[in-house]
Amino acid sequence: MLQAQAFFGVALTVGLVVARPRVGPTFRVGPGAASTLGVLVMLLTGLVDHRDLVGTAVMMWRPLVAVASIMVTTAVAQRTGLMTWLAAVVERWSGGRLTRLFTFVYLLGAATAAILNNDSAILLLTPLVVAVIRRRHPERPELVPTFALAVFMAAGVAPLVVSNPMNMIVAAYGGIDFNEYAARMIPVAAAGWATGYAVLRVVFRRALTPDGDVAGEAPLVRATRAQIHALCLVLGVMLAYPIVAYAGGPVWSVALAGAVAALALGRAHGTASPRAIVASGVSWNILGFLVGVSLLGVGLRNAGIVQQLAVIYERGGPHAVAVVSAIGSAVVNNHPMSIINMLALEHVPHAGHADTLAALIGGDIGPRLLPMGSLAGLLWFEELRRMKVDVSPLRFAAVGAAVTIPGLAVSLAVLAAFR
């Protein structure tokens, strides 16, 4: 009975996040409100209590500070036009060739997800890529979903602990610092990117024909001073992460310092006031969603799901952890699944960092199987709906399965090789 109530709370949250129904003429149920309702179900049924609320707050505040700080930096980069300039550079470098443009879009998607995070990559790049394809290939509207899927599928395994909000929480809980995570996961991410790119080139081979090439290069676009400063800031923050981690400092402090510098940069260049950037650039709805789904994960633990998973993980090792994590993330959503994994591995004797990293690999890759698997997927579909781009869930799942299955196998093989 308790498990049924727990799954109802999760299903209610995921269902509302996917459907986003309207309540009245103006209010639409967002991720934060949806997770709040799911938590209320857990509270009313006694699956979570005030101690769980306090424990979750203690566990979550550092990652939340880091995520909010990255959002601020991303907002300033967007307001300075940094991503627009990078898209123009990519468009020019492609020389009008579809295959080259596809390669650059995929690499830009992977790099943006790694340096900022996967949610930021979706929000920043999806509208830019759609606009570029519509401008360069107005006679071929079928190319728009192809390149939009490349943006989403490029994220893959998070090579840095800051590249996915939930990875920060789980890695910190498992005692894996920034540098250790990067040393183990950068090779995994690189192999996954290469595998995903190869699969997508095969899947989209008919669309990416030379017949679709456009004669001539795009015009040269020079970066403004604000864009150069924003690029230097982002690169500086990225260089500071491993240095501070090596010195034993907290990663969230680097993200916070970067956000403060970004606010100063935005004010200096007149893009927006710090108050406006914080108000519009930070998605408080998403932060509320992260807290809510963490509590849902605790509720599932209290319902006994964690102990059942622990038995499976003890018997199957890292491969079982990764496969279950991928499937669970696709069906339930990777945020509650990550919390469940973190708690389940506590009950596995001799569970090590390899098991934690395998769980994170599955949680990063699995959401490419189904649209509700991650917040990034929901944001991606919302962006496409807003721009009147149609990608059916069936097509998403077909492309996602083609990329995810070999990508998971290769990623696990590389993880095992770099023990």
ChimeraX attribute file (.defattr): number of C-alpha atoms within 10 A of each C-alpha:
attribute: neighborCount
match mode: 1-to-1
recipient: residues
	/A:1	6
	/A:2	17
	/A:3	16
	/A:4	11
	/A:5	18
	/A:6	28
	/A:7	19
	/A:8	15
	/A:9	27
	/A:10	27
	/A:11	16
	/A:12	17
	/A:13	28
	/A:14	24
	/A:15	15
	/A:16	20
	/A:17	21
	/A:18	21
	/A:19	12
	/A:20	17
	/A:21	13
	/A:22	11
	/A:23	9
	/A:24	7
	/A:25	6
	/A:26	6
	/A:27	10
	/A:28	14
	/A:29	16
	/A:30	20
	/A:31	25
	/A:32	21
	/A:33	20
	/A:34	26
	/A:35	30
	/A:36	20
	/A:37	17
	/A:38	25
	/A:39	28
	/A:40	17
	/A:41	22
	/A:42	27
	/A:43	17
	/A:44	10
	/A:45	15
	/A:46	14
	/A:47	23
	/A:48	24
	/A:49	14
	/A:50	9
	/A:51	9
	/A:52	16
	/A:53	16
	/A:54	11
	/A:55	12
	/A:56	16
	/A:57	15
	/A:58	10
	/A:59	17
	/A:60	17
	/A:61	14
	/A:62	17
	/A:63	23
	/A:64	21
	/A:65	16
	/A:66	23
	/A:67	27
	/A:68	23
	/A:69	25
	/A:70	29
	/A:71	24
	/A:72	28
	/A:73	32
	/A:74	27
	/A:75	23
	/A:76	29
	/A:77	26
	/A:78	19
	/A:79	20
	/A:80	26
	/A:81	19
	/A:82	21
	/A:83	22
	/A:84	21
	/A:85	19
	/A:86	18
	/A:87	21
	/A:88	21
	/A:89	18
	/A:90	21
	/A:91	25
	/A:92	18
	/A:93	16
	/A:94	22
	/A:95	16
	/A:96	20
	/A:97	21
	/A:98	22
	/A:99	19
	/A:100	17
	/A:101	21
	/A:102	22
	/A:103	17
	/A:104	18
	/A:105	23
	/A:106	25
	/A:107	19
	/A:108	21
	/A:109	26
	/A:110	27
	/A:111	18
	/A:112	23
	/A:113	28
	/A:114	26
	/A:115	20
	/A:116	21
	/A:117	25
	/A:118	31
	/A:119	24
	/A:120	23
	/A:121	27
	/A:122	25
	/A:123	17
	/A:124	19
	/A:125	24
	/A:126	24
	/A:127	17
	/A:128	18
	/A:129	22
	/A:130	20
	/A:131	15
	/A:132	17
	/A:133	23
	/A:134	16
	/A:135	10
	/A:136	15
	/A:137	18
	/A:138	12
	/A:139	11
	/A:140	12
	/A:141	13
	/A:142	15
	/A:143	19
	/A:144	22
	/A:145	19
	/A:146	19
	/A:147	22
	/A:148	25
	/A:149	19
	/A:150	26
	/A:151	26
	/A:152	24
	/A:153	25
	/A:154	27
	/A:155	33
	/A:156	32
	/A:157	30
	/A:158	30
	/A:159	25
	/A:160	27
	/A:161	27
	/A:162	29
	/A:163	26
	/A:164	25
	/A:165	22
	/A:166	26
	/A:167	25
	/A:168	25
	/A:169	22
	/A:170	23
	/A:171	21
	/A:172	16
	/A:173	16
	/A:174	19
	/A:175	13
	/A:176	17
	/A:177	20
	/A:178	24
	/A:179	17
	/A:180	17
	/A:181	19
	/A:182	19
	/A:183	13
	/A:184	21
	/A:185	24
	/A:186	17
	/A:187	17
	/A:188	27
	/A:189	26
	/A:190	18
	/A:191	21
	/A:192	29
	/A:193	23
	/A:194	14
	/A:195	19
	/A:196	25
	/A:197	21
	/A:198	12
	/A:199	18
	/A:200	22
	/A:201	16
	/A:202	11
	/A:203	16
	/A:204	16
	/A:205	11
	/A:206	9
	/A:207	16
	/A:208	20
	/A:209	12
	/A:210	12
	/A:211	9
	/A:212	16
	/A:213	18
	/A:214	15
	/A:215	9
	/A:216	11
	/A:217	13
	/A:218	17
	/A:219	10
	/A:220	12
	/A:221	13
	/A:222	11
	/A:223	17
	/A:224	13
	/A:225	11
	/A:226	21
	/A:227	23
	/A:228	16
	/A:229	19
	/A:230	26
	/A:231	16
	/A:232	12
	/A:233	19
	/A:234	20
	/A:235	12
	/A:236	12
	/A:237	19
	/A:238	19
	/A:239	12
	/A:240	16
	/A:241	22
	/A:242	20
	/A:243	15
	/A:244	16
	/A:245	16
	/A:246	14
	/A:247	8
	/A:248	11
	/A:249	15
	/A:250	15
	/A:251	22
	/A:252	22
	/A:253	16
	/A:254	23
	/A:255	26
	/A:256	20
	/A:257	15
	/A:258	23
	/A:259	26
	/A:260	16
	/A:261	18
	/A:262	26
	/A:263	23
	/A:264	16
	/A:265	22
	/A:266	24
	/A:267	15
	/A:268	12
	/A:269	14
	/A:270	12
	/A:271	19
	/A:272	18
	/A:273	15
	/A:274	18
	/A:275	10
	/A:276	12
	/A:277	22
	/A:278	21
	/A:279	12
	/A:280	12
	/A:281	21
	/A:282	20
	/A:283	16
	/A:284	15
	/A:285	14
	/A:286	19
	/A:287	18
	/A:288	19
	/A:289	23
	/A:290	23
	/A:291	23
	/A:292	27
	/A:293	29
	/A:294	28
	/A:295	28
	/A:296	32
	/A:297	26
	/A:298	26
	/A:299	33
	/A:300	28
	/A:301	23
	/A:302	19
	/A:303	21
	/A:304	14
	/A:305	20
	/A:306	23
	/A:307	19
	/A:308	12
	/A:309	21
	/A:310	21
	/A:311	14
	/A:312	15
	/A:313	24
	/A:314	19
	/A:315	11
	/A:316	13
	/A:317	15
	/A:318	23
	/A:319	20
	/A:320	19
	/A:321	29
	/A:322	30
	/A:323	23
	/A:324	21
	/A:325	29
	/A:326	30
	/A:327	21
	/A:328	22
	/A:329	27
	/A:330	25
	/A:331	20
	/A:332	22
	/A:333	28
	/A:334	28
	/A:335	25
	/A:336	27
	/A:337	30
	/A:338	27
	/A:339	23
	/A:340	25
	/A:341	27
	/A:342	22
	/A:343	23
	/A:344	24
	/A:345	24
	/A:346	16
	/A:347	17
	/A:348	19
	/A:349	10
	/A:350	10
	/A:351	17
	/A:352	14
	/A:353	18
	/A:354	19
	/A:355	24
	/A:356	24
	/A:357	24
	/A:358	25
	/A:359	27
	/A:360	30
	/A:361	30
	/A:362	31
	/A:363	36
	/A:364	30
	/A:365	32
	/A:366	31
	/A:367	30
	/A:368	30
	/A:369	27
	/A:370	23
	/A:371	24
	/A:372	24
	/A:373	28
	/A:374	28
	/A:375	22
	/A:376	23
	/A:377	24
	/A:378	19
	/A:379	19
	/A:380	24
	/A:381	22
	/A:382	16
	/A:383	16
	/A:384	18
	/A:385	12
	/A:386	10
	/A:387	13
	/A:388	9
	/A:389	17
	/A:390	12
	/A:391	16
	/A:392	12
	/A:393	14
	/A:394	12
	/A:395	12
	/A:396	18
	/A:397	18
	/A:398	16
	/A:399	20
	/A:400	23
	/A:401	16
	/A:402	17
	/A:403	26
	/A:404	26
	/A:405	17
	/A:406	14
	/A:407	26
	/A:408	27
	/A:409	15
	/A:410	18
	/A:411	27
	/A:412	22
	/A:413	14
	/A:414	19
	/A:415	21
	/A:416	15
	/A:417	11
	/A:418	12
	/A:419	8
